[in-house]
Amino acid sequence: MSNALFPDLTVNGEPVPQAVIAAEAQHHYAPKDKPGIAWRKAANAVAMRSLLLQEARRRGLTPKAQEIGPGRFETEEEALIRGLLDQAIRVEAPSKDAIRAEYDRDPGRFRAPPLWEVSHILIACDPRDPESREKAEVRACELADKALQAPNRFTQLASETSDCRSRATGGVLGQLCPGDTVPEFEAALHKLSEGEVTARPVLTRHGWHVIRMDALAEGAVLPFEAVKPRIADALERTAWARAAREFVATLIEQADITGADLSRPI
């Protein structure tokens, strides 16, 4: 039933069943005591999808569903929205001068992968279990403080306390490259200087890690020709995203929507 907290949604005169919004709301986070936030987020998402579908059907599009994974195909709605964006959004390939200017703006952004020599202390836990996670975090924070106060004791601390098999070698993981570890661990490596220890433990699917960067070899700056295709692709994707935002903004401006507000994010 419609009320101020859960209003009915209408897009260009087309009512949207509340069951559709309720199903979408399951995919949007909100505090337990504020279910209206999840509803508004869901209403906005459904309204935007409805706008795109209406425009696709107005244009008479009938795209064939594409395979998006082994044995997995787009839904009819996904195919319609993709077909609409394919038709409505066209961007030109960036010129060589534009690609060169982007490279020259800061060649240092284009490097070969770095090489890290890393040691760590792992306090294992199941991150999905709040009690286990919090208990392990307290222990990991204690070890991080000890390692920061006495860096020369890191190897000893790892040998005595780590739940990783690397404890046998004082926590040494050896040389690592991007892609060798889980994303959360790698993200921490990108922030560390040589000899630095993480001030706070890092949580991954394996538990809490206290990490030390033993040695760091920055990758060499790559020549223009080596990164030209990558820059061209990035510039084209940026231009496509900008054109997509403009296209969507036009649809929103021309639309008559009640029960959702697409003028600002929630």
Backbone as CSV, one residue per row, in Angstrom:
resi,resn,N_x,N_y,N_z,CA_x,CA_y,CA_z,C_x,C_y,C_z
1,MET,0.844,-1.194,0.000,0.000,0.000,0.000,0.874,1.237,0.000
2,SER,0.516,2.200,-0.811,1.308,3.410,-0.933,1.182,4.281,0.313
3,ASN,2.285,4.877,0.753,2.281,5.890,1.802,3.502,6.768,1.604
4,ALA,3.715,7.718,2.524,4.813,8.665,2.353,6.162,7.966,2.335
5,LEU,6.262,6.854,3.073,7.540,6.144,3.146,7.756,5.242,1.937
6,PHE,6.669,4.646,1.449,6.746,3.739,0.309,5.758,4.190,-0.777
7,PRO,6.065,5.281,-1.458,5.113,5.832,-2.438,5.025,4.975,-3.693
8,ASP,3.879,5.106,-4.379,3.722,4.449,-5.678,4.676,5.093,-6.683
9,LEU,5.115,4.306,-7.650,6.024,4.798,-8.683,5.315,4.782,-10.035
10,THR,5.366,5.919,-10.713,4.815,6.027,-12.061,5.858,6.689,-12.951
11,VAL,6.114,6.092,-14.097,7.110,6.620,-15.037,6.413,6.907,-16.361
12,ASN,6.313,8.191,-16.685,5.641,8.613,-17.917,4.239,8.002,-18.031
13,GLY,3.521,8.032,-16.917,2.151,7.521,-16.902,2.033,6.026,-16.751
14,GLU,3.162,5.326,-16.701,3.151,3.861,-16.586,3.405,3.467,-15.136
15,PRO,2.398,2.910,-14.426,2.600,2.520,-13.025,3.516,1.307,-12.908
16,VAL,4.325,1.324,-11.873,5.237,0.207,-11.610,4.743,-0.526,-10.363
17,PRO,4.482,-1.827,-10.438,4.006,-2.567,-9.258,4.980,-2.429,-8.087
18,GLN,4.428,-2.268,-6.899,5.288,-2.137,-5.722,6.112,-3.395,-5.484
19,ALA,5.616,-4.530,-5.944,6.378,-5.775,-5.785,7.703,-5.701,-6.527
20,VAL,7.730,-4.984,-7.643,8.972,-4.829,-8.406,9.990,-4.020,-7.605
21,ILE,9.513,-2.956,-6.961,10.405,-2.128,-6.147,10.873,-2.900,-4.920
22,ALA,9.972,-3.644,-4.307,10.331,-4.429,-3.124,11.408,-5.455,-3.460
23,ALA,11.287,-6.094,-4.625,12.294,-7.069,-5.034,13.634,-6.383,-5.265
24,GLU,13.608,-5.196,-5.870,14.842,-4.443,-6.125,15.462,-3.962,-4.823
25,ALA,14.643,-3.618,-3.836,15.132,-3.070,-2.565,16.055,-4.041,-1.839
26,GLN,15.919,-5.336,-2.117,16.777,-6.335,-1.468,18.241,-6.158,-1.862
27,HIS,18.491,-5.457,-2.957,19.861,-5.282,-3.451,20.473,-3.952,-3.022
28,HIS,19.764,-3.192,-2.170,20.242,-1.874,-1.765,20.367,-1.807,-0.250
29,TYR,21.546,-1.372,0.211,21.794,-1.309,1.658,21.093,-0.105,2.284
30,ALA,20.594,-0.295,3.498,20.070,0.786,4.320,20.100,0.313,5.771
31,PRO,20.249,1.223,6.730,20.175,0.830,8.145,18.858,0.121,8.437
32,LYS,18.897,-0.825,9.364,17.711,-1.629,9.655,16.529,-0.783,10.099
33,ASP,16.812,0.337,10.759,15.722,1.176,11.256,15.273,2.224,10.238
34,LYS,15.830,2.162,9.007,15.450,3.134,7.978,15.175,2.434,6.649
35,PRO,14.125,1.602,6.611,13.826,0.859,5.378,13.444,1.769,4.214
36,GLY,13.020,2.987,4.533,12.644,3.906,3.471,13.806,4.271,2.564
37,ILE,15.031,4.237,3.103,16.204,4.564,2.286,16.389,3.515,1.197
38,ALA,16.300,2.248,1.576,16.442,1.175,0.585,15.325,1.263,-0.451
39,TRP,14.123,1.618,0.001,12.996,1.738,-0.927,13.257,2.847,-1.940
40,ARG,13.745,4.003,-1.464,13.995,5.126,-2.378,15.108,4.794,-3.366
41,LYS,16.137,4.123,-2.883,17.204,3.696,-3.787,16.655,2.751,-4.858
42,ALA,15.824,1.806,-4.416,15.239,0.835,-5.350,14.314,1.530,-6.335
43,ALA,13.506,2.475,-5.833,12.581,3.192,-6.713,13.338,3.956,-7.782
44,ASN,14.447,4.572,-7.395,15.262,5.285,-8.385,15.823,4.335,-9.429
45,ALA,16.327,3.174,-8.977,16.900,2.202,-9.915,15.829,1.679,-10.873
46,VAL,14.666,1.372,-10.339,13.583,0.858,-11.175,13.096,1.936,-12.140
47,ALA,13.001,3.176,-11.658,12.562,4.271,-12.527,13.536,4.465,-13.680
48,MET,14.832,4.400,-13.377,15.830,4.572,-14.437,15.742,3.435,-15.443
49,ARG,15.582,2.216,-14.957,15.447,1.073,-15.856,14.184,1.203,-16.710
50,SER,13.108,1.657,-16.088,11.860,1.821,-16.828,11.997,2.865,-17.928
51,LEU,12.675,3.963,-17.628,12.901,5.000,-18.627,13.636,4.453,-19.839
52,LEU,14.709,3.701,-19.581,15.504,3.139,-20.669,14.697,2.135,-21.483
53,LEU,13.922,1.304,-20.806,13.110,0.315,-21.512,12.028,0.978,-22.348
54,GLN,11.419,2.014,-21.792,10.398,2.736,-22.561,10.998,3.335,-23.830
55,GLU,12.190,3.924,-23.701,12.825,4.533,-24.871,13.214,3.475,-25.896
56,ALA,13.707,2.318,-25.425,14.071,1.236,-26.342,12.855,0.748,-27.114
57,ARG,11.732,0.606,-26.429,10.521,0.123,-27.089,9.935,1.195,-28.003
58,ARG,10.059,2.470,-27.600,9.586,3.553,-28.461,10.322,3.547,-29.796
59,ARG,11.603,3.158,-29.748,12.402,3.111,-30.974,12.195,1.815,-31.750
60,GLY,11.403,0.922,-31.195,11.134,-0.325,-31.889,12.292,-1.288,-31.914
61,LEU,13.164,-1.223,-30.918,14.345,-2.090,-30.894,13.965,-3.515,-30.509
62,THR,14.590,-4.479,-31.179,14.377,-5.897,-30.861,15.717,-6.634,-30.902
63,PRO,16.670,-6.230,-30.064,17.997,-6.869,-30.105,17.948,-8.314,-29.627
64,LYS,18.805,-9.106,-30.191,18.906,-10.506,-29.787,19.776,-10.609,-28.535
65,ALA,19.329,-11.421,-27.600,20.086,-11.590,-26.360,21.467,-12.149,-26.655
66,GLN,22.479,-11.573,-26.015,23.853,-12.021,-26.209,24.295,-12.900,-25.044
67,GLU,25.235,-13.770,-25.328,25.789,-14.631,-24.284,26.742,-13.804,-23.435
68,ILE,26.548,-13.797,-22.124,27.385,-13.011,-21.230,28.266,-13.898,-20.354
69,GLY,28.187,-15.182,-20.566,29.001,-16.144,-19.840,28.680,-17.527,-20.359
70,PRO,29.460,-18.513,-19.963,29.188,-19.873,-20.441,27.754,-20.314,-20.132
71,GLY,26.942,-20.405,-21.180,25.561,-20.834,-21.009,24.647,-19.799,-20.392
72,ARG,25.116,-18.557,-20.230,24.320,-17.490,-19.619,24.053,-16.404,-20.652
73,PHE,22.792,-16.044,-20.796,22.401,-15.042,-21.779,21.703,-13.865,-21.106
74,GLU,21.734,-12.734,-21.774,21.026,-11.560,-21.292,19.530,-11.850,-21.165
75,THR,18.892,-11.169,-20.228,17.439,-11.182,-20.192,16.937,-10.272,-21.310
76,GLU,15.643,-10.341,-21.572,15.069,-9.476,-22.604,15.288,-8.003,-22.271
77,GLU,15.118,-7.653,-20.985,15.306,-6.256,-20.592,16.766,-5.837,-20.738
78,GLU,17.691,-6.694,-20.335,19.115,-6.367,-20.476,19.481,-6.163,-21.938
79,ALA,18.937,-7.002,-22.810,19.222,-6.871,-24.238,18.652,-5.564,-24.789
80,LEU,17.462,-5.196,-24.346,16.856,-3.952,-24.809,17.685,-2.741,-24.390
81,ILE,18.127,-2.724,-23.139,18.904,-1.582,-22.658,20.251,-1.516,-23.369
82,ARG,20.896,-2.657,-23.555,22.164,-2.661,-24.300,21.946,-2.173,-25.719
83,GLY,20.886,-2.665,-26.362,20.604,-2.246,-27.726,20.349,-0.753,-27.826
84,LEU,19.655,-0.208,-26.829,19.382,1.229,-26.822,20.677,2.023,-26.708
85,LEU,21.523,1.635,-25.771,22.776,2.367,-25.572,23.684,2.229,-26.793
86,ASP,23.686,1.057,-27.401,24.490,0.866,-28.614,24.038,1.808,-29.727
87,GLN,22.727,2.005,-29.834,22.198,2.860,-30.899,22.349,4.333,-30.565
88,ALA,22.097,4.698,-29.308,22.020,6.113,-28.941,23.377,6.751,-28.680
89,ILE,24.364,5.947,-28.318,25.639,6.524,-27.882,26.746,6.123,-28.849
90,ARG,27.253,7.087,-29.538,28.349,6.878,-30.480,29.462,7.863,-30.144
91,VAL,30.662,7.380,-30.001,31.803,8.261,-29.744,32.889,7.954,-30.775
92,GLU,33.631,8.986,-31.148,34.723,8.807,-32.099,35.968,8.305,-31.383
93,ALA,36.758,7.534,-32.099,38.029,7.081,-31.540,38.926,8.295,-31.306
94,PRO,39.667,8.325,-30.194,40.519,9.478,-29.921,41.631,9.608,-30.963
95,SER,42.010,10.835,-31.244,43.074,11.080,-32.214,44.429,10.740,-31.603
96,LYS,45.416,10.541,-32.458,46.760,10.250,-31.971,47.286,11.404,-31.140
97,ASP,46.936,12.651,-31.533,47.389,13.812,-30.761,46.795,13.799,-29.359
98,ALA,45.509,13.401,-29.248,44.872,13.345,-27.933,45.496,12.252,-27.070
99,ILE,45.814,11.131,-27.692,46.447,10.035,-26.951,47.830,10.460,-26.474
100,ARG,48.579,11.106,-27.359,49.931,11.560,-27.007,49.874,12.598,-25.888
101,ALA,48.902,13.509,-25.947,48.777,14.536,-24.911,48.474,13.901,-23.557
102,GLU,47.633,12.856,-23.562,47.316,12.169,-22.313,48.547,11.481,-21.742
103,TYR,49.366,10.912,-22.589,50.604,10.266,-22.134,51.562,11.307,-21.573
104,ASP,51.755,12.410,-22.313,52.725,13.432,-21.913,52.312,14.154,-20.641
105,ARG,51.024,14.105,-20.315,50.557,14.768,-19.097,51.240,14.209,-17.862
106,ASP,51.540,12.924,-17.856,52.266,12.308,-16.742,52.709,10.906,-17.133
107,PRO,53.840,10.778,-17.842,54.299,9.448,-18.269,54.516,8.483,-17.103
108,GLY,54.753,9.030,-15.912,54.995,8.173,-14.753,53.814,7.312,-14.366
109,ARG,52.615,7.616,-14.909,51.435,6.780,-14.620,51.502,5.447,-15.347
110,PHE,52.379,5.380,-16.357,52.411,4.183,-17.209,53.718,3.445,-16.969
111,ARG,53.651,2.507,-16.065,54.843,1.766,-15.656,54.625,0.269,-15.810
112,ALA,55.736,-0.431,-15.908,55.694,-1.892,-15.813,55.261,-2.255,-14.397
113,PRO,54.719,-3.441,-14.172,54.255,-3.812,-12.829,55.381,-3.733,-11.804
114,PRO,55.057,-3.285,-10.583,56.075,-3.249,-9.527,56.395,-4.659,-9.033
115,LEU,57.458,-4.769,-8.300,57.852,-6.037,-7.676,57.997,-5.778,-6.187
116,TRP,57.271,-6.547,-5.389,57.288,-6.350,-3.946,57.924,-7.556,-3.251
117,GLU,58.734,-7.288,-2.240,59.182,-8.338,-1.323,58.481,-8.063,0.003
118,VAL,57.696,-9.042,0.463,56.746,-8.798,1.548,56.842,-9.872,2.624
119,SER,56.650,-9.427,3.870,56.453,-10.340,4.989,55.137,-9.975,5.666
120,HIS,54.542,-10.940,6.344,53.288,-10.620,7.038,53.076,-11.533,8.230
121,ILE,52.152,-11.085,9.067,51.654,-11.885,10.190,50.154,-12.036,9.971
122,LEU,49.674,-13.242,9.953,48.244,-13.494,9.752,47.603,-13.950,11.053
123,ILE,46.528,-13.279,11.427,45.662,-13.750,12.502,44.383,-14.226,11.822
124,ALA,44.268,-15.514,11.672,43.188,-16.094,10.871,41.835,-15.949,11.568
125,CYS,40.790,-15.763,10.753,39.416,-15.725,11.256,38.486,-15.827,10.061
126,ASP,37.212,-16.011,10.352,36.185,-15.968,9.319,35.606,-14.563,9.322
127,PRO,35.886,-13.748,8.312,35.402,-12.357,8.310,33.884,-12.241,8.378
128,ARG,33.177,-13.331,8.016,31.716,-13.293,8.039,31.144,-13.488,9.439
129,ASP,32.000,-13.883,10.380,31.584,-14.115,11.765,32.029,-12.922,12.607
130,PRO,31.087,-12.028,12.994,31.482,-10.806,13.716,32.316,-11.070,14.964
131,GLU,31.939,-12.063,15.750,32.668,-12.332,16.983,34.095,-12.774,16.694
132,SER,34.246,-13.688,15.746,35.575,-14.162,15.371,36.409,-13.029,14.776
133,ARG,35.778,-12.232,13.921,36.489,-11.127,13.269,36.986,-10.102,14.280
134,GLU,36.116,-9.722,15.227,36.491,-8.701,16.201,37.568,-9.207,17.161
135,LYS,37.468,-10.457,17.567,38.467,-11.027,18.462,39.829,-11.076,17.771
136,ALA,39.843,-11.486,16.506,41.100,-11.551,15.764,41.661,-10.159,15.509
137,GLU,40.788,-9.177,15.318,41.259,-7.808,15.069,41.992,-7.250,16.283
138,VAL,41.457,-7.507,17.461,42.117,-7.033,18.682,43.531,-7.596,18.758
139,ARG,43.661,-8.885,18.499,44.984,-9.531,18.535,45.903,-8.962,17.458
140,ALA,45.376,-8.759,16.263,46.183,-8.232,15.164,46.640,-6.802,15.449
141,CYS,45.774,-6.001,16.063,46.148,-4.627,16.402,47.280,-4.609,17.433
142,GLU,47.219,-5.518,18.382,48.298,-5.615,19.374,49.631,-5.929,18.689
143,LEU,49.593,-6.849,17.742,50.816,-7.232,17.036,51.310,-6.105,16.133
144,ALA,50.373,-5.376,15.517,50.773,-4.250,14.675,51.486,-3.194,15.511
145,ASP,50.966,-2.925,16.703,51.607,-1.943,17.593,53.009,-2.396,17.974
146,LYS,53.161,-3.670,18.284,54.485,-4.189,18.649,55.450,-4.089,17.476
147,ALA,54.963,-4.404,16.281,55.823,-4.356,15.100,56.234,-2.925,14.776
148,LEU,55.353,-1.977,14.997,55.681,-0.575,14.733,56.660,-0.031,15.768
149,GLN,56.527,-0.477,17.008,57.415,-0.005,18.068,58.799,-0.633,17.979
150,ALA,58.858,-1.848,17.469,60.151,-2.547,17.363,60.205,-3.294,16.039
151,PRO,60.462,-2.582,14.926,60.457,-3.209,13.600,61.409,-4.392,13.476
152,ASN,62.504,-4.363,14.230,63.472,-5.452,14.132,62.945,-6.753,14.745
153,ARG,61.794,-6.692,15.419,61.191,-7.895,16.012,60.132,-8.509,15.104
154,PHE,59.919,-7.954,13.916,58.844,-8.439,13.058,58.995,-9.926,12.754
155,THR,60.210,-10.333,12.386,60.436,-11.741,12.036,60.120,-12.657,13.210
156,GLN,60.533,-12.240,14.400,60.264,-13.037,15.596,58.766,-13.109,15.877
157,LEU,58.086,-11.965,15.758,56.642,-11.942,16.001,55.909,-12.862,15.023
158,ALA,56.312,-12.829,13.760,55.682,-13.688,12.759,55.914,-15.158,13.090
159,SER,57.138,-15.500,13.472,57.463,-16.893,13.787,56.662,-17.402,14.972
160,GLU,56.370,-16.510,15.916,55.718,-16.930,17.154,54.186,-16.873,17.084
161,THR,53.642,-16.008,16.198,52.204,-15.749,16.287,51.412,-15.972,15.002
162,SER,52.040,-15.974,13.841,51.294,-16.001,12.590,50.588,-17.337,12.373
163,ASP,49.388,-17.253,11.804,48.631,-18.452,11.466,48.884,-18.904,10.029
164,CYS,49.825,-18.241,9.353,50.179,-18.615,7.984,51.378,-19.557,8.002
165,ARG,51.447,-20.423,6.995,52.585,-21.333,6.908,53.906,-20.593,6.777
166,SER,53.846,-19.322,6.368,55.075,-18.534,6.228,55.731,-18.244,7.578
167,ARG,55.064,-18.579,8.677,55.676,-18.382,9.987,56.991,-19.149,10.074
168,ALA,57.105,-20.232,9.306,58.343,-21.028,9.326,59.537,-20.239,8.801
169,THR,59.263,-19.206,8.002,60.338,-18.364,7.460,60.227,-16.939,7.988
170,GLY,59.629,-16.767,9.166,59.512,-15.442,9.753,58.513,-14.555,9.058
171,GLY,57.538,-15.168,8.399,56.495,-14.397,7.734,56.819,-13.978,6.322
172,VAL,57.983,-14.375,5.814,58.399,-13.943,4.478,57.541,-14.612,3.403
173,LEU,56.959,-13.791,2.528,56.178,-14.309,1.409,56.976,-14.301,0.116
174,GLY,58.117,-13.672,0.124,58.947,-13.607,-1.075,58.503,-12.501,-2.006
175,GLN,58.833,-12.639,-3.277,58.528,-11.611,-4.263,57.105,-11.779,-4.805
176,LEU,56.390,-10.663,-4.844,55.013,-10.651,-5.328,54.850,-9.611,-6.412
177,CYS,53.967,-9.898,-7.352,53.588,-8.951,-8.402,52.085,-8.705,-8.310
178,PRO,51.590,-7.655,-8.940,50.143,-7.450,-8.973,49.420,-8.693,-9.484
179,GLY,48.361,-9.068,-8.780,47.594,-10.248,-9.148,47.971,-11.492,-8.382
180,ASP,49.063,-11.419,-7.607,49.521,-12.601,-6.869,48.764,-12.814,-5.564
181,THR,48.093,-11.772,-5.067,47.399,-11.880,-3.785,45.943,-11.447,-3.948
182,VAL,45.181,-11.590,-2.867,43.781,-11.154,-2.897,43.757,-9.626,-2.989
183,PRO,42.687,-9.053,-3.535,42.651,-7.605,-3.793,42.902,-6.731,-2.573
184,GLU,42.355,-7.104,-1.410,42.525,-6.265,-0.224,43.985,-6.202,0.205
185,PHE,44.673,-7.333,0.110,46.083,-7.389,0.472,46.902,-6.554,-0.510
186,GLU,46.616,-6.715,-1.806,47.363,-5.963,-2.820,47.142,-4.464,-2.685
187,ALA,45.922,-4.060,-2.354,45.647,-2.635,-2.192,46.520,-2.028,-1.107
188,ALA,46.772,-2.796,-0.044,47.645,-2.312,1.029,49.083,-2.190,0.548
189,LEU,49.532,-3.119,-0.299,50.907,-3.075,-0.802,51.164,-1.809,-1.609
190,HIS,50.173,-1.383,-2.370,50.336,-0.187,-3.195,50.569,1.061,-2.349
191,LYS,50.192,1.012,-1.072,50.306,2.195,-0.206,51.565,2.186,0.655
192,LEU,52.305,1.090,0.655,53.449,0.965,1.551,54.758,1.388,0.892
193,SER,55.599,2.034,1.676,56.954,2.353,1.239,57.896,1.244,1.720
194,GLU,59.089,1.217,1.174,60.047,0.185,1.565,60.360,0.295,3.053
195,GLY,60.274,-0.850,3.750,60.536,-0.894,5.174,59.336,-0.552,6.044
196,GLU,58.247,-0.139,5.456,57.068,0.306,6.220,56.205,-0.877,6.635
197,VAL,55.582,-0.737,7.815,54.636,-1.721,8.340,53.257,-1.081,8.369
198,THR,52.242,-1.841,8.016,50.876,-1.301,8.049,50.530,-0.837,9.461
199,ALA,50.042,0.404,9.552,49.695,0.956,10.862,48.491,0.238,11.455
200,ARG,47.592,-0.219,10.589,46.424,-0.972,11.017,46.387,-2.293,10.266
201,PRO,45.916,-3.350,10.901,45.822,-4.637,10.201,44.891,-4.541,8.994
202,VAL,45.113,-5.405,8.032,44.337,-5.434,6.791,43.475,-6.688,6.787
203,LEU,42.171,-6.523,6.572,41.252,-7.651,6.579,41.094,-8.219,5.172
204,THR,41.240,-9.535,5.036,40.967,-10.241,3.787,40.090,-11.448,4.122
205,ARG,39.786,-12.247,3.128,38.973,-13.443,3.353,39.679,-14.438,4.275
206,HIS,40.995,-14.275,4.461,41.760,-15.209,5.294,41.855,-14.759,6.745
207,GLY,41.599,-13.470,7.003,41.738,-12.938,8.350,42.436,-11.593,8.323
208,TRP,43.075,-11.247,9.461,43.757,-9.955,9.592,45.258,-10.111,9.347
209,HIS,45.811,-9.192,8.569,47.234,-9.241,8.225,47.948,-7.996,8.734
210,VAL,49.104,-8.208,9.350,50.054,-7.125,9.606,51.143,-7.300,8.545
211,ILE,51.353,-6.285,7.737,52.199,-6.437,6.550,53.415,-5.530,6.642
212,ARG,54.570,-6.067,6.245,55.796,-5.266,6.135,56.313,-5.326,4.709
213,MET,56.625,-4.148,4.158,57.220,-4.078,2.830,58.734,-4.174,2.988
214,ASP,59.285,-5.332,2.677,60.717,-5.547,2.859,61.536,-4.860,1.773
215,ALA,61.063,-4.890,0.543,61.758,-4.230,-0.567,60.750,-3.912,-1.652
216,LEU,61.003,-2.828,-2.374,60.069,-2.367,-3.391,60.827,-1.955,-4.639
217,ALA,60.479,-2.548,-5.770,61.080,-2.177,-7.053,59.978,-1.628,-7.948
218,GLU,59.982,-0.309,-8.147,58.998,0.311,-9.024,59.256,-0.105,-10.462
219,GLY,58.194,-0.378,-11.195,58.346,-0.718,-12.597,58.823,0.483,-13.407
220,ALA,59.577,0.238,-14.460,60.086,1.311,-15.306,58.946,1.972,-16.080
221,VAL,59.121,3.259,-16.396,58.140,3.968,-17.213,58.120,3.345,-18.604
222,LEU,56.921,3.037,-19.087,56.780,2.397,-20.387,56.779,3.444,-21.507
223,PRO,57.347,3.117,-22.668,57.353,4.059,-23.798,55.939,4.261,-24.343
224,PHE,55.753,5.379,-25.027,54.436,5.759,-25.549,53.814,4.656,-26.397
225,GLU,54.580,4.109,-27.335,54.015,3.119,-28.251,53.513,1.881,-27.516
226,ALA,54.134,1.558,-26.381,53.731,0.364,-25.631,52.382,0.542,-24.953
227,VAL,52.045,1.791,-24.603,50.805,2.024,-23.862,49.754,2.757,-24.694
228,LYS,50.078,3.067,-25.934,49.146,3.798,-26.799,47.774,3.122,-26.882
229,PRO,47.683,1.799,-27.123,46.352,1.166,-27.183,45.591,1.281,-25.868
230,ARG,46.307,1.153,-24.751,45.646,1.239,-23.445,45.075,2.638,-23.216
231,ILE,45.838,3.663,-23.573,45.362,5.034,-23.394,44.165,5.305,-24.300
232,ALA,44.255,4.839,-25.549,43.153,5.044,-26.492,41.876,4.414,-25.958
233,ASP,41.997,3.206,-25.408,40.827,2.514,-24.862,40.251,3.283,-23.684
234,ALA,41.122,3.784,-22.801,40.659,4.529,-21.628,39.960,5.823,-22.040
235,LEU,40.525,6.535,-23.007,39.907,7.779,-23.471,38.549,7.513,-24.111
236,GLU,38.461,6.425,-24.869,37.191,6.098,-25.520,36.132,5.713,-24.492
237,ARG,36.539,4.949,-23.471,35.588,4.560,-22.423,35.113,5.780,-21.636
238,THR,36.030,6.725,-21.386,35.652,7.952,-20.676,34.657,8.759,-21.503
239,ALA,34.928,8.870,-22.797,34.016,9.611,-23.683,32.656,8.928,-23.749
240,TRP,32.647,7.585,-23.785,31.384,6.843,-23.830,30.594,7.081,-22.545
241,ALA,31.269,7.025,-21.405,30.575,7.226,-20.129,29.994,8.633,-20.045
242,ARG,30.737,9.619,-20.535,30.229,10.990,-20.520,29.003,11.122,-21.426
243,ALA,29.062,10.529,-22.603,27.926,10.580,-23.529,26.721,9.845,-22.950
244,ALA,26.970,8.743,-22.253,25.872,7.987,-21.637,25.190,8.819,-20.558
245,ARG,25.981,9.508,-19.744,25.391,10.366,-18.701,24.537,11.462,-19.324
246,GLU,25.023,12.042,-20.406,24.266,13.108,-21.071,22.963,12.571,-21.665
247,PHE,23.025,11.388,-22.246,21.825,10.776,-22.823,20.790,10.493,-21.743
248,VAL,21.250,9.908,-20.639,20.341,9.592,-19.538,19.763,10.872,-18.935
249,ALA,20.603,11.907,-18.802,20.124,13.175,-18.252,19.010,13.761,-19.118
250,THR,19.130,13.601,-20.420,18.090,14.098,-21.328,16.781,13.336,-21.118
251,LEU,16.866,12.023,-20.988,15.659,11.228,-20.734,14.989,11.648,-19.433
252,ILE,15.802,11.864,-18.399,15.256,12.258,-17.097,14.576,13.621,-17.192
253,GLU,15.223,14.553,-17.890,14.683,15.908,-18.011,13.325,15.907,-18.718
254,GLN,13.154,15.016,-19.660,11.912,14.968,-20.442,10.844,14.083,-19.816
255,ALA,11.211,13.358,-18.754,10.300,12.368,-18.172,9.348,12.983,-17.152
256,ASP,8.233,12.301,-16.959,7.265,12.642,-15.913,7.272,11.477,-14.924
257,ILE,7.911,11.693,-13.781,8.096,10.610,-12.812,7.541,11.033,-11.463
258,THR,6.749,10.170,-10.861,6.300,10.356,-9.477,6.713,9.133,-8.670
259,GLY,7.104,9.353,-7.408,7.498,8.245,-6.546,8.975,7.960,-6.582
260,ALA,9.754,8.760,-7.320,11.204,8.620,-7.360,11.789,9.980,-7.710
261,ASP,13.038,10.186,-7.342,13.724,11.439,-7.643,15.085,11.119,-8.227
262,LEU,15.174,11.237,-9.553,16.424,10.923,-10.243,17.328,12.145,-10.386
263,SER,16.947,13.239,-9.761,17.755,14.452,-9.886,18.972,14.439,-8.991
264,ARG,18.972,13.567,-7.981,20.121,13.501,-7.072,20.239,12.072,-6.536
265,PRO,21.492,11.633,-6.280,21.681,10.288,-5.739,21.301,10.241,-4.270
266,ILE,20.973,9.044,-3.791,20.634,8.854,-2.374,21.829,8.240,-1.668
